[in-house]
Amino acid sequence: MEKIREKLNNLKLESESWQEKYEELKDQYKQLEQDNTEKENHIKSLTTKNQHLEEEVEKLETDLTDSKQLADESHNLRSNNDSYTKKNQQLEEELEESDAKLKETTEKLRETDLKAEQLERKVVALEEERDDWERKHEELTSKYEEAKKELDEIASSLENL
């Protein structure tokens, strides 16, 4: 019987040992479950953060694409602006040349107008002189006709004598 008691005592001790081990394992299990829950929450948090970061990356890529497009448009606008500036400069030079030609032509026109006025005065003076000569011619022709008539009368009266 003593062996049985000893065995029972051993079994009790072993049972207590197993009970302690069970409690320990139970505590470890709870701790592991808590750790697991914390890690799952952490994973969810990281997943959410990752989604936000992916959205931010997409937004930044879109912004980058837009920025590149704006840069291309800006480059094209600069090219167009340079082209328009050159064209404007060319047109300004042509305008200056046209202004110079216009001034020269205007000056020549003034000179021509002055010459035309002088020539008109000369024409008027020459016409007046011509009119005077025509009057004088008519007077002389009239005097000639009178003198011829008188001479014819004298010649005829001399013939009658």
Backbone as CSV, one residue per row, in Angstrom:
resi,resn,N_x,N_y,N_z,CA_x,CA_y,CA_z,C_x,C_y,C_z
1,MET,0.787,-1.144,0.000,0.000,0.000,0.000,0.859,1.250,0.000
2,GLU,1.815,1.053,0.486,2.701,2.176,0.512,3.166,2.525,-0.894
3,LYS,3.261,1.579,-1.648,3.645,1.809,-3.024,2.512,2.542,-3.733
4,ILE,1.338,2.204,-3.382,0.198,2.841,-4.006,0.154,4.291,-3.549
5,ARG,0.410,4.496,-2.268,0.403,5.857,-1.771,1.517,6.645,-2.419
6,GLU,2.544,6.033,-2.508,3.662,6.704,-3.145,3.334,7.002,-4.591
7,LYS,2.719,6.061,-5.189,2.332,6.244,-6.561,1.288,7.329,-6.654
8,LEU,0.342,7.343,-5.716,-0.681,8.381,-5.689,-0.047,9.737,-5.449
9,ASN,0.880,9.766,-4.566,1.585,11.023,-4.308,2.334,11.467,-5.558
10,ASN,2.946,10.519,-6.177,3.654,10.838,-7.428,2.668,11.322,-8.491
11,LEU,1.547,10.646,-8.525,0.535,11.049,-9.499,-0.014,12.425,-9.160
12,LYS,-0.175,12.699,-7.850,-0.656,14.009,-7.429,0.356,15.077,-7.808
13,LEU,1.583,14.750,-7.522,2.643,15.702,-7.857,2.714,15.912,-9.375
14,GLU,2.603,14.805,-10.011,2.629,14.895,-11.469,1.412,15.664,-11.960
15,SER,0.265,15.434,-11.343,-0.952,16.132,-11.711,-0.800,17.623,-11.437
16,GLU,-0.242,17.956,-10.304,-0.016,19.372,-9.990,0.964,19.974,-10.978
17,SER,1.966,19.218,-11.286,2.949,19.698,-12.250,2.277,19.934,-13.595
18,TRP,1.431,18.967,-13.970,0.721,19.137,-15.236,-0.271,20.305,-15.155
19,GLN,-0.864,20.456,-13.984,-1.802,21.564,-13.793,-1.051,22.882,-13.928
20,GLU,0.120,23.000,-13.353,0.927,24.218,-13.451,1.346,24.461,-14.899
21,LYS,1.724,23.368,-15.529,2.127,23.480,-16.923,0.946,23.934,-17.772
22,TYR,-0.249,23.366,-17.443,-1.452,23.755,-18.165,-1.722,25.243,-17.975
23,GLU,-1.622,25.723,-16.750,-1.849,27.143,-16.454,-0.828,28.005,-17.198
24,GLU,0.380,27.548,-17.175,1.432,28.268,-17.888,1.138,28.329,-19.371
25,LEU,0.792,27.173,-19.944,0.487,27.119,-21.364,-0.762,27.928,-21.697
26,LYS,-1.719,27.899,-20.759,-2.930,28.675,-20.950,-2.580,30.172,-20.979
27,ASP,-1.745,30.607,-20.054,-1.303,32.013,-20.029,-0.520,32.360,-21.302
28,GLN,0.330,31.425,-21.711,1.093,31.648,-22.950,0.156,31.753,-24.148
29,TYR,-0.875,30.869,-24.142,-1.841,30.890,-25.221,-2.569,32.237,-25.270
30,LYS,-3.013,32.702,-24.102,-3.683,33.999,-24.039,-2.763,35.114,-24.531
31,GLN,-1.517,35.019,-24.080,-0.536,36.030,-24.506,-0.335,35.979,-26.022
32,LEU,-0.229,34.764,-26.554,-0.053,34.608,-27.991,-1.277,35.112,-28.752
33,GLU,-2.489,34.832,-28.226,-3.697,35.339,-28.866,-3.723,36.865,-28.853
34,GLN,-3.321,37.420,-27.705,-3.291,38.883,-27.599,-2.256,39.454,-28.577
35,ASP,-1.080,38.820,-28.600,-0.043,39.241,-29.563,-0.564,39.128,-31.000
36,ASN,-1.242,38.014,-31.273,-1.789,37.794,-32.606,-2.804,38.891,-32.956
37,THR,-3.700,39.193,-32.005,-4.697,40.246,-32.238,-4.005,41.591,-32.482
38,GLU,-2.993,41.892,-31.689,-2.246,43.136,-31.870,-1.573,43.162,-33.246
39,LYS,-1.003,42.023,-33.620,-0.327,41.960,-34.921,-1.340,42.080,-36.061
40,GLU,-2.514,41.449,-35.916,-3.551,41.582,-36.929,-3.989,43.043,-37.052
41,ASN,-4.166,43.692,-35.898,-4.527,45.118,-35.913,-3.424,45.946,-36.576
42,HIS,-2.189,45.594,-36.250,-1.051,46.284,-36.850,-1.034,46.054,-38.371
43,ILE,-1.326,44.809,-38.774,-1.375,44.480,-40.203,-2.487,45.283,-40.873
44,LYS,-3.670,45.353,-40.226,-4.763,46.144,-40.783,-4.358,47.611,-40.908
45,SER,-3.712,48.103,-39.888,-3.246,49.494,-39.901,-2.252,49.717,-41.046
46,LEU,-1.304,48.792,-41.174,-0.312,48.894,-42.244,-0.969,48.759,-43.619
47,THR,-1.979,47.883,-43.726,-2.686,47.712,-44.998,-3.392,49.016,-45.374
48,THR,-4.058,49.616,-44.387,-4.740,50.896,-44.629,-3.719,51.964,-45.015
49,LYS,-2.630,52.002,-44.278,-1.565,52.966,-44.580,-1.010,52.718,-45.983
50,ASN,-0.827,51.447,-46.331,-0.333,51.080,-47.660,-1.305,51.552,-48.739
51,GLN,-2.611,51.371,-48.510,-3.611,51.827,-49.477,-3.530,53.342,-49.656
52,HIS,-3.414,54.037,-48.517,-3.296,55.496,-48.597,-2.037,55.902,-49.364
53,LEU,-0.953,55.191,-49.105,0.298,55.497,-49.809,0.173,55.196,-51.307
54,GLU,-0.503,54.094,-51.650,-0.708,53.767,-53.064,-1.563,54.840,-53.742
55,GLU,-2.601,55.299,-53.031,-3.432,56.384,-53.576,-2.597,57.648,-53.763
56,GLU,-1.746,57.914,-52.780,-0.875,59.096,-52.873,0.091,58.958,-54.051
57,VAL,0.620,57.730,-54.246,1.523,57.487,-55.381,0.776,57.729,-56.697
58,GLU,-0.453,57.207,-56.799,-1.248,57.423,-58.016,-1.481,58.912,-58.245
59,LYS,-1.829,59.621,-57.160,-2.065,61.066,-57.277,-0.789,61.771,-57.720
60,LEU,0.342,61.390,-57.124,1.612,62.014,-57.489,1.992,61.690,-58.936
61,GLU,1.712,60.448,-59.371,1.989,60.093,-60.763,1.121,60.918,-61.712
62,THR,-0.145,61.097,-61.328,-1.040,61.934,-62.142,-0.522,63.366,-62.178
63,ASP,-0.122,63.871,-60.994,0.432,65.230,-60.926,1.697,65.340,-61.768
64,LEU,2.528,64.298,-61.734,3.754,64.302,-62.524,3.431,64.334,-64.015
65,THR,2.457,63.516,-64.415,2.036,63.500,-65.816,1.507,64.876,-66.227
66,ASP,0.678,65.455,-65.356,0.149,66.797,-65.635,1.278,67.819,-65.712
67,SER,2.238,67.700,-64.797,3.369,68.638,-64.795,4.196,68.498,-66.070
68,LYS,4.416,67.252,-66.501,5.159,67.036,-67.749,4.400,67.639,-68.924
69,GLN,3.081,67.436,-68.926,2.263,67.988,-70.007,2.330,69.519,-69.979
70,LEU,2.239,70.095,-68.785,2.344,71.554,-68.662,3.720,72.042,-69.111
71,ALA,4.750,71.274,-68.773,6.111,71.650,-69.187,6.217,71.617,-70.715
72,ASP,5.640,70.577,-71.327,5.644,70.498,-72.801,4.882,71.671,-73.400
73,GLU,3.710,71.952,-72.825,2.919,73.081,-73.323,3.678,74.388,-73.131
74,SER,4.333,74.513,-71.984,5.113,75.721,-71.711,6.241,75.867,-72.730
75,HIS,6.903,74.749,-73.025,7.977,74.771,-74.026,7.419,75.187,-75.394
76,ASN,6.263,74.605,-75.746,5.626,74.957,-77.025,5.241,76.436,-77.039
77,LEU,4.711,76.916,-75.912,4.333,78.332,-75.843,5.559,79.226,-75.959
78,ARG,6.670,78.810,-75.323,7.904,79.590,-75.431,8.372,79.622,-76.882
79,SER,8.305,78.464,-77.541,8.705,78.398,-78.950,7.819,79.310,-79.791
80,ASN,6.511,79.212,-79.550,5.579,80.079,-80.291,5.856,81.543,-79.984
81,ASN,6.122,81.841,-78.709,6.404,83.225,-78.323,7.669,83.725,-79.017
82,ASP,8.703,82.878,-79.046,9.939,83.267,-79.733,9.656,83.515,-81.213
83,SER,8.868,82.628,-81.807,8.524,82.777,-83.219,7.751,84.077,-83.451
84,TYR,6.773,84.342,-82.574,5.989,85.575,-82.718,6.851,86.799,-82.468
85,THR,7.794,86.700,-81.543,8.682,87.826,-81.267,9.538,88.125,-82.493
86,LYS,10.080,87.080,-83.107,10.887,87.267,-84.319,10.027,87.860,-85.433
87,LYS,8.816,87.324,-85.597,7.914,87.824,-86.633,7.565,89.284,-86.360
88,ASN,7.307,89.613,-85.092,6.985,90.983,-84.701,8.160,91.908,-84.997
89,GLN,9.362,91.458,-84.667,10.556,92.262,-84.935,10.716,92.483,-86.440
90,GLN,10.501,91.433,-87.208,10.597,91.536,-88.667,9.556,92.535,-89.195
91,LEU,8.335,92.447,-88.671,7.280,93.359,-89.112,7.595,94.803,-88.701
92,GLU,8.196,94.976,-87.518,8.585,96.324,-87.091,9.655,96.889,-88.014
93,GLU,10.611,96.044,-88.410,11.649,96.500,-89.338,11.029,96.874,-90.682
94,GLU,10.087,96.038,-91.157,9.408,96.348,-92.411,8.619,97.648,-92.284
95,LEU,8.000,97.851,-91.107,7.248,99.079,-90.878,8.174,100.291,-90.906
96,GLU,9.348,100.163,-90.273,10.320,101.263,-90.295,10.756,101.563,-91.731
97,GLU,11.010,100.501,-92.510,11.389,100.695,-93.916,10.258,101.378,-94.685
98,SER,9.027,100.919,-94.430,7.869,101.520,-95.108,7.706,102.980,-94.701
99,ASP,7.929,103.278,-93.407,7.852,104.666,-92.942,8.893,105.523,-93.642
100,ALA,10.104,104.990,-93.748,11.174,105.740,-94.414,10.798,105.978,-95.883
101,LYS,10.296,104.948,-96.541,9.884,105.096,-97.944,8.726,106.088,-98.060
102,LEU,7.800,106.029,-97.103,6.671,106.950,-97.117,7.148,108.392,-96.950
103,LYS,8.095,108.612,-96.020,8.643,109.960,-95.835,9.333,110.444,-97.106
104,GLU,10.097,109.544,-97.708,10.804,109.894,-98.945,9.803,110.214,-100.055
105,THR,8.784,109.374,-100.165,7.766,109.588,-101.194,6.993,110.878,-100.913
106,THR,6.687,111.134,-99.642,5.975,112.358,-99.277,6.812,113.579,-99.636
107,GLU,8.114,113.503,-99.343,9.013,114.618,-99.679,9.057,114.826,-101.198
108,LYS,9.158,113.739,-101.947,9.167,113.840,-103.411,7.841,114.413,-103.910
109,LEU,6.739,114.005,-103.283,5.431,114.517,-103.659,5.351,116.022,-103.398
110,ARG,5.878,116.477,-102.238,5.905,117.906,-101.931,6.700,118.670,-102.986
111,GLU,7.872,118.104,-103.298,8.719,118.742,-104.315,7.982,118.804,-105.655
112,THR,7.318,117.687,-105.992,6.573,117.632,-107.244,5.420,118.639,-107.226
113,ASP,4.724,118.748,-106.065,3.646,119.730,-105.938,4.171,121.144,-106.128
114,LEU,5.346,121.425,-105.520,5.937,122.765,-105.678,6.280,123.030,-107.140
115,LYS,6.891,122.044,-107.787,7.229,122.198,-109.210,5.967,122.385,-110.039
116,ALA,4.915,121.610,-109.701,3.656,121.710,-110.436,3.066,123.111,-110.258
117,GLU,3.113,123.646,-109.029,2.610,124.996,-108.794,3.406,126.012,-109.611
118,GLN,4.737,125.854,-109.605,5.579,126.771,-110.382,5.239,126.671,-111.866
119,LEU,5.078,125.433,-112.345,4.751,125.238,-113.760,3.377,125.804,-114.083
120,GLU,2.431,125.643,-113.147,1.097,126.201,-113.377,1.182,127.723,-113.487
121,ARG,1.983,128.348,-112.584,2.166,129.799,-112.650,2.785,130.191,-113.992
122,LYS,3.789,129.387,-114.411,4.419,129.682,-115.703,3.411,129.533,-116.831
123,VAL,2.578,128.473,-116.743,1.568,128.246,-117.776,0.604,129.425,-117.811
124,VAL,0.166,129.880,-116.626,-0.753,131.015,-116.566,-0.078,132.249,-117.165
125,ALA,1.185,132.475,-116.772,1.917,133.638,-117.293,2.072,133.517,-118.806
126,LEU,2.414,132.308,-119.290,2.577,132.114,-120.733,1.253,132.274,-121.465
127,GLU,0.166,131.816,-120.867,-1.142,131.985,-121.500,-1.502,133.464,-121.583
128,GLU,-1.183,134.193,-120.482,-1.448,135.635,-120.505,-0.601,136.303,-121.583
129,GLU,0.667,135.878,-121.648,1.563,136.441,-122.672,1.044,136.097,-124.071
130,ARG,0.585,134.866,-124.257,0.025,134.445,-125.532,-1.205,135.279,-125.877
131,ASP,-2.078,135.477,-124.842,-3.270,136.299,-125.068,-2.874,137.715,-125.485
132,ASP,-1.826,138.266,-124.810,-1.327,139.607,-125.188,-0.837,139.596,-126.636
133,TRP,-0.072,138.562,-126.988,0.446,138.466,-128.361,-0.679,138.300,-129.359
134,GLU,-1.689,137.535,-128.984,-2.830,137.378,-129.896,-3.548,138.706,-130.066
135,ARG,-3.730,139.465,-128.957,-4.359,140.780,-129.075,-3.537,141.700,-129.963
136,LYS,-2.215,141.659,-129.685,-1.326,142.501,-130.496,-1.397,142.069,-131.953
137,HIS,-1.456,140.742,-132.174,-1.537,140.219,-133.537,-2.820,140.688,-134.199
138,GLU,-3.918,140.619,-133.454,-5.195,141.065,-134.007,-5.147,142.549,-134.317
139,GLU,-4.549,143.306,-133.380,-4.443,144.749,-133.619,-3.598,145.015,-134.866
140,LEU,-2.446,144.313,-134.939,-1.565,144.517,-136.092,-2.255,144.058,-137.384
141,THR,-2.988,142.929,-137.282,-3.697,142.439,-138.456,-4.746,143.473,-138.863
142,SER,-5.428,144.018,-137.885,-6.454,145.016,-138.171,-5.818,146.262,-138.786
143,LYS,-4.672,146.704,-138.208,-3.967,147.872,-138.747,-3.458,147.569,-140.145
144,TYR,-2.969,146.324,-140.325,-2.479,145.914,-141.645,-3.618,145.973,-142.649
145,GLU,-4.775,145.447,-142.236,-5.924,145.438,-143.141,-6.334,146.870,-143.468
146,GLU,-6.312,147.743,-142.477,-6.667,149.140,-142.719,-5.649,149.797,-143.636
147,ALA,-4.363,149.509,-143.311,-3.304,150.096,-144.141,-3.396,149.548,-145.552
148,LYS,-3.712,148.290,-145.736,-3.834,147.698,-147.066,-5.017,148.335,-147.793
149,LYS,-6.104,148.505,-147.065,-7.285,149.095,-147.657,-6.974,150.528,-148.095
150,GLU,-6.301,151.247,-147.222,-5.934,152.629,-147.552,-4.998,152.634,-148.729
151,LEU,-4.040,151.715,-148.735,-3.087,151.637,-149.840,-3.830,151.277,-151.126
152,ASP,-4.783,150.355,-151.053,-5.565,149.986,-152.226,-6.363,151.199,-152.719
153,GLU,-6.879,151.978,-151.809,-7.646,153.160,-152.191,-6.717,154.172,-152.884
154,ILE,-5.528,154.321,-152.284,-4.570,155.276,-152.882,-4.164,154.744,-154.255
155,ALA,-3.924,153.448,-154.377,-3.513,152.887,-155.647,-4.652,153.039,-156.635
156,SER,-5.841,152.869,-156.235,-6.960,152.975,-157.152,-7.181,154.444,-157.496
157,SER,-7.004,155.343,-156.572,-7.182,156.734,-156.934,-6.025,157.186,-157.827
158,LEU,-4.858,156.604,-157.703,-3.748,156.932,-158.590,-4.019,156.340,-159.961
159,GLU,-4.626,155.293,-160.042,-4.929,154.704,-161.335,-6.017,155.523,-162.005
160,ASN,-6.873,156.080,-161.309,-7.952,156.871,-161.882,-7.402,158.213,-162.318
161,LEU,-6.408,158.559,-161.946,-5.816,159.815,-162.334,-5.114,159.613,-163.599
